[in-house]
Amino acid sequence: MTTRKRYDLHINTAHTGRVLAAECVLEEEGGSLRRAAFRYRPDYLAMDGAFALDPVALPLAPGERLLRCTGGMPGIVDDYLPDAWGGKVLARLAWYQDRRKLNANSAIDMLALAGHSRVGALCMVPAGDAPAWEPGVSLDLLDRIEGAAQHIDDADLSEMDTEAMSLLYLADAGAGVGGARPKALVHDGSQAWLAKFNRLGADAYNNARVELACLNMARDIGIRVAEGHIRSGINGREVLLLERFDMAADDARHHLISANALLKSQSTQADQGGAFRYDDIAELLRRHSPDIIADLDQLIRLMLFNRAINNLDDHERNFSLVWSGEGYRFAPAYDLVPSLVQGGYPVAGFGYSPFPPRPSELLAGRKTLGLSAPKVRAAAEEVMGVVNRWPEYAAAAGVDEQDAELVARFFCP
């Protein structure tokens, strides 16, 4: 059975305002996406601030782009759909509220349930529907959302408060800015945050405070990250609130696209698969960044920091580019969390090695990722200098001594 659905792609940026930028048709067979057709609207192409929503698969040009989807989804659709956590929320909502199984292979089914609370400037709606860019749910409801999130993995959710389930759905983060971790978008009217929750009985340490300490270290290394703080007393637990870096002035947004989307196979739309390397991100920046040296400097600092803190979750969806008005810049870093696996392989390698280099290995200085030896050495020295002060950062973020010592055992500066 073939199913076709038309969608409008609206964006809301400081460079364009709120505008209908493109149209698309998704075609599925047997509940799986097979083809996708996109075209930019002529009035959008004529705008001074127009830019490519996906500079690889959807360059800014007239005419229709037909993408065959034999192994995945177009990057712009894949980014728009919920990540692992959001997909879990949608699946539970579909089963316990609508009494049906959610087909995760069907972009049409997923889009029918996906709400308007999401990260980024894009809003993808059925043709003719009004767009909306909602900031999530009120911060006053944080305890309700956090409580619902703690029970999303329960075997039986039939007793769950339907309102609490709906609140969790409305607070879904949309684009992938936290992978499989429980999270939500919240606001108090004037400020918007991404709330990241500790997992009851599943986290080996207080993830909220450890991540905050790592973000503070990254900032002092010169890596762009969001500001954050801890909200305590939420159902007896703590929540990390991160300021959203996709928000712009006057309710506009910044448009983001993940490295995963940009690295998809252009013949099948499948995820890259195989070896993912920091070199791949560097190549994307060389193609699309208007300030290559500054962005490569950010990348090498992030690469060295991830290795130093033993962050093994550096996958393609945890790196993004953001439209700056002149090109796609390296987005602020997120999901900087240590792993407690000794000798485990990170997702992102470097060159022909599954491991990126340790900061100490680059102190002698050599050209890396296209940066000069002095820049590489300076980055390595700053990363080592800050990571070696982990006890100070842990204490300042309120990480208890036991957690701080546990995490430090796995550092490898």
C-alpha positions in Angstrom: 0.0 0.0 0.0 1.3 3.4 -1.0 0.7 6.5 1.2 1.5 10.0 0.3 1.4 13.1 2.5 2.2 16.8 1.7 3.9 19.0 4.2 4.8 22.7 4.5 8.2 23.6 5.9 8.1 26.9 7.8 11.1 28.6 9.4 11.3 31.3 12.0 14.7 33.0 12.1 16.0 36.6 12.7 17.2 36.6 9.1 13.9 35.5 7.5 11.1 36.1 10.0 8.3 33.6 10.0 8.0 32.3 6.4 6.9 29.3 4.5 10.2 28.2 3.0 9.6 24.9 1.2 7.1 22.2 0.4 7.6 18.4 0.5 5.8 15.2 -0.3 6.6 12.0 1.6 5.7 8.7 0.0 5.7 5.4 1.9 5.1 1.8 0.9 4.1 -0.7 3.5 4.7 1.8 6.3 8.3 2.7 5.4 9.5 5.8 3.7 10.6 5.3 0.1 10.7 8.7 -1.5 10.7 12.3 -0.5 10.3 15.3 -2.8 11.3 18.9 -1.8 11.1 22.3 -3.4 11.7 25.8 -2.2 9.0 28.3 -2.8 9.8 31.0 -5.3 9.0 33.7 -2.9 11.4 32.3 -0.4 14.1 31.9 -3.0 13.7 35.6 -3.8 14.2 36.7 -0.1 17.5 38.4 0.8 17.9 36.2 3.9 17.1 32.9 2.2 19.4 30.0 3.0 19.5 26.2 2.3 17.8 24.3 5.1 20.1 21.4 4.3 23.2 22.6 2.4 24.1 19.0 1.3 20.8 17.4 0.2 18.7 20.5 -0.4 20.9 23.3 -1.9 19.2 26.6 -2.3 18.0 26.4 -5.9 14.7 26.3 -7.9 13.1 23.1 -8.9 12.2 19.8 -7.2 14.7 17.6 -5.4 13.7 13.9 -5.4 15.4 11.9 -2.7 15.2 8.1 -2.7 14.9 6.6 0.8 16.0 3.0 0.6 17.8 2.9 3.9 16.7 5.9 6.0 15.1 9.3 6.0 16.3 12.7 4.6 18.4 14.5 7.2 16.0 17.4 7.6 13.1 15.0 8.4 15.3 12.7 10.6 16.4 15.8 12.6 12.9 17.0 13.0 11.5 13.7 14.4 12.0 12.9 18.0 15.3 11.4 19.2 15.5 8.1 21.2 13.9 9.6 24.3 11.2 11.5 22.4 10.4 8.4 20.3 9.9 6.4 23.5 7.5 9.0 24.8 5.5 9.0 21.6 5.4 5.2 21.5 4.0 5.0 25.0 1.5 7.8 24.3 0.3 6.0 21.2 -0.1 2.7 23.0 -1.8 3.8 26.2 -3.8 6.8 24.9 -4.6 5.8 21.3 -4.4 2.0 21.8 -2.2 1.5 18.8 1.5 0.7 18.1 3.6 3.5 16.7 5.5 2.5 13.5 8.9 4.2 14.1 9.8 3.4 10.4 7.0 5.6 9.2 7.8 9.3 9.0 4.2 10.0 8.3 3.0 8.2 11.5 5.7 9.9 13.6 4.9 13.4 12.3 1.2 12.9 13.0 2.0 12.5 16.7 5.0 14.9 17.0 4.1 18.2 18.7 5.3 21.8 18.2 7.6 21.9 21.2 11.1 21.4 19.7 14.5 22.8 19.3 15.4 24.8 16.2 13.7 27.1 13.7 11.9 24.6 11.5 8.2 23.7 11.8 7.0 20.9 9.5 3.2 20.6 9.3 0.6 19.0 6.9 0.1 21.3 3.9 -2.2 24.2 4.8 -1.9 23.8 8.6 -0.7 26.8 10.6 2.9 26.6 12.0 3.7 27.0 15.7 7.0 27.3 17.6 6.1 26.4 21.2 8.6 26.7 24.0 7.5 23.6 25.9 5.5 23.7 29.1 5.5 26.0 32.1 8.3 25.6 34.6 5.7 25.4 37.3 4.9 21.9 36.0 8.4 20.7 36.3 7.6 18.3 39.1 4.7 16.7 37.1 6.9 16.3 34.0 9.9 14.9 36.0 7.6 12.4 37.8 6.1 11.2 34.5 9.6 10.8 33.0 10.7 8.6 35.8 8.0 6.1 35.0 8.1 6.0 31.2 10.1 2.7 31.3 7.6 1.0 33.6 6.3 -2.2 32.2 2.7 -1.2 32.9 1.7 2.5 32.4 -2.0 1.8 32.5 -2.3 3.5 35.8 -0.4 6.6 34.7 -2.2 9.9 34.9 -3.2 10.7 31.3 -2.7 14.4 32.0 0.9 13.7 33.2 1.6 11.6 30.0 0.2 14.4 27.9 2.4 17.0 29.7 5.4 14.9 29.0 4.5 14.7 25.3 4.0 18.4 25.1 7.4 19.0 26.7 9.2 16.6 24.3 12.4 18.1 23.0 11.9 17.3 19.4 15.3 17.5 17.8 18.1 15.4 19.3 19.8 17.4 22.0 20.1 14.7 24.6 19.8 11.3 22.9 18.2 8.7 25.1 18.2 10.7 28.4 14.9 11.8 29.8 14.4 15.5 29.2 11.9 18.2 28.5 11.5 21.8 27.2 10.3 24.2 29.8 9.9 28.0 30.2 8.8 30.6 32.6 7.5 33.0 29.9 10.7 35.0 29.5 13.3 32.3 29.6 13.4 28.8 28.0 15.4 25.8 29.1 16.1 22.2 28.3 15.5 20.3 31.5 17.6 17.1 31.9 16.5 14.6 34.5 18.4 12.1 36.6 17.2 8.5 36.0 15.8 6.9 39.1 17.9 3.8 40.0 19.7 3.9 36.6 22.4 6.6 36.9 25.7 5.6 38.5 26.2 9.2 39.7 24.3 12.4 40.0 24.2 13.1 36.3 22.8 16.6 36.6 25.6 17.9 38.8 28.4 16.1 37.0 27.2 17.4 33.6 27.0 20.9 35.0 30.6 20.6 36.3 31.7 19.4 32.8 29.9 22.2 31.1 31.7 24.7 33.4 35.1 23.1 32.6 34.3 23.2 28.8 33.4 26.9 29.0 36.7 27.7 30.7 38.6 25.8 28.0 37.0 28.1 25.4 34.3 25.8 24.2 30.9 27.4 23.5 28.3 25.8 25.8 24.9 26.7 27.2 24.6 28.2 30.7 23.0 25.9 33.2 22.0 25.6 36.8 20.5 22.9 39.1 16.9 23.0 40.3 16.7 21.0 43.5 13.7 19.5 45.4 11.9 18.2 42.3 10.2 15.1 43.7 13.2 14.7 46.0 15.6 14.8 43.0 17.6 17.4 41.1 17.2 18.6 37.5 19.7 20.3 35.3 18.3 23.4 33.5 20.2 24.4 30.4 19.5 27.7 28.6 18.5 27.0 25.0 21.0 28.1 22.5 18.5 27.8 19.6 16.5 30.8 20.9 17.0 34.2 19.3 15.5 37.7 19.9 11.8 38.4 19.5 10.8 34.7 19.7 12.9 33.8 16.6 15.0 30.7 16.5 18.3 29.5 15.1 18.2 26.8 12.5 20.2 23.7 13.4 21.2 20.7 11.4 23.0 17.7 12.8 26.2 16.1 11.6 24.2 12.9 11.2 21.9 14.7 8.7 24.7 16.2 6.7 26.6 12.9 6.5 23.8 10.8 5.2 24.2 8.8 2.0 22.8 10.9 -0.8 21.7 7.8 -2.8 19.8 6.1 0.0 19.4 8.7 2.8 20.8 6.1 5.2 22.9 7.2 8.2 26.6 7.1 7.5 27.3 4.0 9.5 30.7 2.5 9.8 33.5 4.7 11.1 32.5 8.2 12.2 35.5 10.5 12.8 36.1 14.0 14.0 37.7 14.4 10.6 34.2 14.1 9.1 33.0 17.1 11.2 36.1 19.1 10.2 35.3 18.5 6.5 31.7 19.7 7.0 33.1 22.9 8.6 35.5 23.4 5.7 32.6 23.2 3.3 30.1 25.3 5.1 31.6 27.5 7.8 32.3 31.2 7.1 34.9 31.2 9.9 36.7 27.9 9.4 39.7 28.6 11.7 37.5 29.6 14.7 35.2 26.6 14.2 38.1 24.1 13.8 39.5 25.5 17.0 36.2 24.8 18.7 36.2 21.3 17.3 39.7 20.3 18.4 39.1 21.6 21.9 35.8 19.6 22.1 37.6 16.5 20.7 40.3 16.7 23.3 37.9 17.5 26.1 35.6 14.5 25.2 38.7 12.2 25.3 40.0 13.7 28.5 36.6 13.2 30.4 36.0 9.8 28.8 32.9 10.9 27.0 32.1 7.8 24.8 28.7 9.2 23.5 30.2 11.5 20.9 27.9 10.2 18.0 26.8 12.1 14.9 23.6 13.4 16.4 25.6 15.1 19.3 27.3 17.6 16.9 25.3 20.2 15.0 25.9 23.2 12.7 23.8 26.4 13.1 22.9 28.9 10.5 24.6 32.2 11.3 23.3 34.4 8.5 26.5 34.0 6.5 27.0 30.2 6.7 26.8 27.2 9.0 28.9 27.6 12.1 29.8 24.9 14.6 27.0 24.9 17.2 27.6 25.0 21.0 28.5 21.7 22.5 26.1 19.6 24.4 25.9 16.1 26.1 29.3 16.4 27.7 29.0 13.5 30.2 31.8 11.1 31.3 31.4 7.3 30.9 32.3 4.8 33.6 33.6 2.3 31.1 37.4 1.8 31.2 39.0 1.4 27.8 35.7 1.6 26.0 35.6 2.8 22.4 34.1 6.3 21.7 31.7 6.6 18.8 33.9 9.2 17.0 37.5 8.3 16.1 40.3 10.3 14.6 42.1 9.5 11.4 42.6 5.7 11.3 42.3 5.3 15.0 39.1 4.5 16.9 40.3 6.9 19.6 40.8 10.6 19.3 44.2 11.7 20.8 44.6 12.5 24.5 45.5 16.2 25.2 48.9 15.0 26.5 49.7 13.4 23.2 49.4 16.7 21.4 51.5 18.8 23.8 54.5 18.4 21.6 52.5 20.2 18.9 51.7 19.0 15.4 49.3 20.1 12.8 45.9 18.5 13.5 42.5 18.9 11.8 44.1 21.6 9.6 45.2 23.8 12.6 48.7 24.9 13.0 51.0 23.3 15.6 50.9 26.3 18.0 47.1 26.4 18.0 47.0 22.6 18.6 49.5 22.9 21.5 47.6 25.8 23.0 44.3 23.9 22.9 45.9 20.8 24.4 47.5 22.8 27.2 44.2 24.5 28.1 42.2 21.3 28.1 44.8 19.6 30.4 45.0 22.6 32.7 41.3 22.7 33.3 40.6 18.9 33.5 43.4 18.5 36.0 41.4 20.9 38.2 38.3 18.6 38.2 38.0 18.5 42.0 37.5 22.3 42.1 34.9 22.2 39.3 33.1 19.3 40.9 32.9 21.0 44.3 31.7 24.3 42.8 28.9 22.4 41.0 27.9 20.6 44.2 29.1 17.1 43.1 29.5 15.0 46.2 33.0 13.7 46.9 32.1 10.1 46.2 30.8 10.9 42.7 33.7 13.2 42.0 36.2 10.5 42.8 34.3 7.8 40.9 34.2 9.9 37.7 37.8 11.0 38.0 39.0 7.4 37.8 38.0 7.3 34.2 39.5 10.6 33.0 42.4 10.2 30.6 44.1 13.6 30.0 
